[in-house]
Amino acid sequence: MIFHNGLSMISLDSYLHIIGIGLLALLTIVLALIDAGKTKRVIFRLFLTALGFMLAHFFTHLLPNTIAEFIYSSHQEYQSVKPFGTHRS
């Protein structure tokens, strides 16, 4: 989508990527600064949870196209046929 001034609008998906990467960076910094055992375990679990959500989100982008390409490439009836010798008048 494009604003009326010609600049492109960032999608909600892009905002989620930015927030997720920022959250992972913040948790990494906090993990490096904390020495307490119990608090460090809690922050580490939050980090793993955020990383898990980011990976799941990544695979929801990747897998549908991969599965569709496999299905359509393995069945002849879905492949496009290019006719030879046809001329448009």
C-alpha positions as CSV (number, residue, x, y, z in Angstrom):
1,M,0.0,0.0,0.0
2,I,1.2,3.5,-0.8
3,F,0.4,6.7,1.1
4,H,-0.9,9.7,-0.8
5,N,2.5,11.4,-0.6
6,G,4.2,8.5,-2.5
7,L,5.9,6.7,0.4
8,S,5.2,3.1,0.9
9,M,3.4,1.9,4.0
10,I,5.0,-0.9,6.1
11,S,2.8,-3.9,6.6
12,L,1.7,-5.4,9.9
13,D,3.9,-8.4,9.2
14,S,7.0,-6.1,8.9
15,Y,6.1,-4.5,12.2
16,L,5.9,-8.0,13.8
17,H,9.4,-8.9,12.4
18,I,10.9,-5.6,13.8
19,I,9.3,-6.2,17.2
20,G,10.4,-9.8,17.4
21,I,14.0,-9.0,16.5
22,G,14.0,-6.1,19.0
23,L,12.7,-8.4,21.7
24,L,15.3,-11.0,21.0
25,A,18.1,-8.4,21.1
26,L,16.8,-6.9,24.3
27,L,16.5,-10.3,26.0
28,T,20.1,-11.2,24.8
29,I,21.4,-8.0,26.4
30,V,19.5,-8.6,29.6
31,L,20.8,-12.3,29.8
32,A,24.4,-11.1,29.5
33,L,23.9,-8.5,32.3
34,I,22.1,-10.7,34.9
35,D,24.0,-13.0,37.2
36,A,21.1,-14.3,39.4
37,G,20.3,-17.9,38.7
38,K,16.5,-17.9,38.9
39,T,16.1,-14.6,37.1
40,K,18.5,-15.8,34.4
41,R,16.5,-19.0,33.9
42,V,13.2,-17.0,33.5
43,I,14.8,-14.6,31.0
44,F,16.3,-17.5,29.1
45,R,12.9,-19.2,28.9
46,L,11.4,-15.9,27.6
47,F,14.2,-15.8,25.0
48,L,13.5,-19.3,23.9
49,T,9.7,-18.6,23.7
50,A,10.2,-15.5,21.6
51,L,12.7,-17.4,19.4
52,G,10.2,-20.2,19.0
53,F,7.5,-17.8,17.9
54,M,9.8,-16.1,15.5
55,L,10.8,-19.5,14.0
56,A,7.2,-20.6,13.8
57,H,6.3,-17.3,12.0
58,F,9.2,-17.9,9.6
59,F,8.0,-21.4,8.7
60,T,4.5,-20.1,8.1
61,H,6.0,-17.9,5.4
62,L,8.2,-20.6,4.0
63,L,6.3,-23.9,4.1
64,P,3.1,-23.0,2.1
65,N,5.1,-22.0,-0.9
66,T,7.4,-25.1,-0.6
67,I,4.4,-27.5,-0.3
68,A,2.6,-25.8,-3.2
69,E,5.6,-26.1,-5.4
70,F,6.0,-29.8,-4.6
71,I,2.4,-30.5,-5.3
72,Y,2.2,-28.6,-8.5
73,S,5.5,-29.9,-9.8
74,S,4.7,-33.5,-9.1
75,H,1.3,-33.6,-11.0
76,Q,1.3,-33.3,-14.8
77,E,-2.2,-31.9,-14.9
78,Y,-1.1,-28.8,-13.0
79,Q,1.8,-28.0,-15.2
80,S,1.2,-25.4,-17.9
81,V,1.2,-26.6,-21.4
82,K,2.8,-24.4,-24.1
83,P,1.2,-25.2,-27.5
84,F,3.5,-25.3,-30.5
85,G,2.6,-23.7,-33.8
86,T,-0.4,-21.7,-32.7
87,H,-0.7,-18.3,-34.1
88,R,-3.0,-15.5,-33.1
89,S,-4.7,-13.5,-35.8
